[in-house]
Amino acid sequence: MPMDQNEIERLIKDALPDAEVLVEDLAGDGDHYAARVVSSAFKGKTRVQQHQMVYQALQGRMGGVLHALALQPSAPAD
């Protein structure tokens, strides 16, 4: 069963309340998404750590219900 992009956004915002999240369904199949996530929680974190934080927010759905997610995480500009 495909994952709804609103659900992806909700899960990320629940874990990172200050996040600005933009999710796009790349293929129209509910299985391949791109997400731009801007959060102060990413400040001082490596790119890998930022990705891990988003994957944790998705509560194990990555690689299962959610097949592919192209991430662009960043901290807000000062």
Secondary structure, 3 states (H helix, E strand, C coil): CCCCHHHHHHHHHHHCCCCEEEEEECCCCCCEEEEEEECHHHCCCCHHHHHHHHHHHCCCCECCCECEEEEEEECCCC
